[in-house]
Each structure stands twice: as C-alpha cells, then as structure tokens.
Amino acid sequence: MMDPHTTLHQFYHYLDRHVFLWPTQRDCLKMLEMYARREPDEAFAVLQMDAYSLIHDFYDTVKVSKYDSGSSPRYPNRCSYKKSLRMFLPVDQFEVLRESDIPTKPSEIREVLVEDKVTNLSRYLQAIYCKDVSAITGSWAKYAHSFNDFTN
C-alpha cells in the first residue's frame, strides 16, 4: 500500500501538517456518513467555504490529491496506487503535470489540502450544516443550517 520510498512515519507526519477539505458535496457526504457510523455519539458539522477565495488567498500552500489520503482500502492488494508524498500536487502544477497518481482534471480531485493552517476562517465561511443548529452560537449562528438543507 505504501510506496517503497515513503515510510508510514513520513506520510503521517506530512498529513499532520495540513488542513483537509473535501471539494464536492458528494465527497463530503460520503465522509460524513462514514464518520457518523464509526462515531455514532459524536456531533458533526460541515463547514461550507468560498473555495475560490480560500484557494486564492492560500495559493502557495494549497495541494490537491486524487485519492482519500487517510483511507485504508478494504482490499489493499487490489489498490491501484501506492501512498506517497508525490500524490499531493501543488495547485500551481495542476493540469501541468500528467502522472497516474495525481489529478489531471477537476473531476479527479478528492482532497484539497492547505499546509499548516487556514486563518481567518470566518472570511470564507458560507454555511455550517449540523444536526442541532442551536449548538452554533455567537457570530457564526447566522450560518447555521440543518443537515437536511445540505443533503437536499
């Protein structure tokens, strides 16, 4: 499952230095459903962001990936790729580089990563979807929506 030139420690250390965003509603719903099954007693929220502005402002630290980098495939021997640091493509190289383990068109992007942190989150926030909208208080309360609004 791992590329022979990348150790698990290197890979996880790299992941720990990034903020992960799902680029589509479909990808987000898939992850939300999986986490809700794994952790049924947890309360989850989905933050919808202005992607254009966020990517513009953090352009030098944004990367894209063709795969869910944190996943553990059910059948690793059938996995079509090896996990490595090469699978994270700097956004300025998107549609420039053409390799099998990186996205070459928008529909192949499964993750958007921002190195280190996303600051001034309120600047990009468009909506917060959650089960209990009353749990969202203060200046973010105006963004609160039910999960039903997200899935419809």
Phi, psi and omega in degrees: 000325179267143173297139183298342181266004180230125177275159175302319179300314178300316183295310181293324177298319178297313179301320183295345181262016184225154170261132183253135179231143176263130188281343183229157177298320181300313179296319180295316179298320179300314180291319179299315179297319180295313180294323179296324176291317182291325185229071188297340181268359181272151174259126182247156175220147175248125177261120177267128185245159170281096187296319182301310182295318180298312180295321178300312184289332182247020189314314184292346182244006182270137175228159177233153180225146179277346186232160171283100189294335181270357184284156172242102183304141181298324180237082186302330180290340179265359184294135185274358181218163175250137179288131178202170178288343178291342182285354178257107187262122173304136187301332179289350176260357180296133183066011173255307177277144178231098177222158186291334185262010177233154179292138179245354176211157185306322183294346179270353182283121179253337179219147169241129183244142172240125181291139176075281183198162172252116180262162180054048184306324181301331180298330185257345186293129177246326181198153172236121179255131181203171180286317183245095183298336179291345178285344179267113186237178176068213186293344180268353182303326181294346180265353189289132177220154177287151173305330178302323178293327181288323185272350180259000000 
